Amino acid sequence: MTPAVAAPVLGGPALPQRRSLVTALPGPRSQEILDRKAAAVASGVGHTVPIAAVAAGGGVVVDADGNSLIDLGSGIAVTTVGNAHPAVVAAVQEQVARFTHTCFMISPYEEYIAVAEALNRLTPGDHAKKSALFNSGAEAVENAVKIARKATGRQAVVAFDHAYHGRTNLTMALTAKSMPYKSGFGPFASEVYRAPLSYPYRDGLTGSDAAARAISLIEKQIGADNLAAVLIEPIQGEGGFIVPADGFLPGLADWCRENGVVFIADEVQTGFARTGAMFASELFGVVPDLITTAKGIAGGLPLAAVTGRADLMDAAHTGGLGGTYGGNPLACAAALAAIEAYESEDLPARARALGDILGERLRALAAADPRIGDVRGRGAMIAAEFVDPATGAPDAALTSAVAKACLAEGVIVLTCGTYGNVIRFLPPLAIDDDLLREGLEVVASALAGV
Ligand SMILES: *Cc1c(COP(=O)(O)O)cnc(C)c1O
């Protein structure tokens, strides 16, 4: 095959940290590659940024035409530690030359065990913990549910309004939004129930009132005796970066403990320094029984985990958990390097500092422009919700127009939310302050221009 790009461009922090557009987007080389995508790749696999990436690092993504875009998405909260982080690159290079696979279920290796040890140590709570590794967030969620069912002997699972847990059959059932995630893909897995969330901007409830509302529904419509697990994102990701009111998560977790229900925190998007803590559960003072992680765990290599109470994790019989690739050695080597960087570079503090810049600029924008109804989030996971100022109704058209205008100016922003009216900011923690500020000025002028 002829590579589309003659000279390879190396990524990582050595890439010039600047926004620079040398063509309109997509440029001719990207367009060629995107034409091949249209012909060769199933249309169900969409894309938001009309470029073909060739390198990334620090706070930029470079495309096949040499355009350098400011990255405020981190490939959906994955390259939190920085794209092509030098320590991750070195660890993977060392590992790939030694061995690429044995299957952990055939011949175990130390790298997997070291990742499990790190997760057991870093996740909230000082109780005895164990972990199991998988390939994707959805797979981790599926396995957390399997473990909870086996441990409790119960079947029902509660998920919440606006939840996103993945695209496999069980996780589609757990996910709230029909388009694009579920529509036409049923039938869905059974014994999944939906409870109301705490959404302070829209429901005005205190955390304890919102928890009481959810618990009442659970008790009346399911019954604690039938319930294996309550599954929740501490801060919702795809659902719109909804931060629950204080007291909501502890209220649910306490009720779960009193009723023998497994409390599962899905930290696939919030995990690993993103929210200013290593895990978002810490921000709300909850210690989950099980926690699912993926996205930020390995600097971009595919890896996911379930970590939690050793007694629950050991409930599944030998051979009941696993998979051919789960805990692949390259992904584990990357995770060990990424985790070392999260800790030694104090990246939770970096996330808080970036969050201050984001929050300050977005709140100033919101104060001057009533089309921004809410600015919320924690650390480097901040969102703006766009509304019709007269009615407060979600404004998806404005949101996508702002996002499009940002892209055209070389700033990658992602939208989210059940109503598609939220722009979320997930910069890599390796971004420069000035580059982030420049990106936010582009957002401000995009908003002013639409
Ligand atoms: C992305 C995401 C998932 C699914 O992860 P995949 O790796 O895409 O399968 C599950 N839960 C949450 C909260 C997510 O953000």
The ligand as a Gaussian input file, in Angstrom:
#p B3LYP/6-31G(d) Opt

LIG

0 1
 C      -16.824000       6.078000      26.355000
 C      -17.594000       5.551000      27.500000
 C      -17.936000       4.183000      27.595000
 C      -17.636000       3.210000      26.488000
 O      -16.279000       3.072000      26.279000
 P      -15.749000       2.385000      24.903000
 O      -14.274000       2.247000      25.142000
 O      -16.087000       3.345000      23.812000
 O      -16.450000       1.099000      24.774000
 C      -18.577000       3.752000      28.732000
 N      -18.875000       4.598000      29.730000
 C      -18.569000       5.906000      29.680000
 C      -18.898000       6.787000      30.832000
 C      -17.930000       6.436000      28.559000
 O      -17.639000       7.738000      28.493000

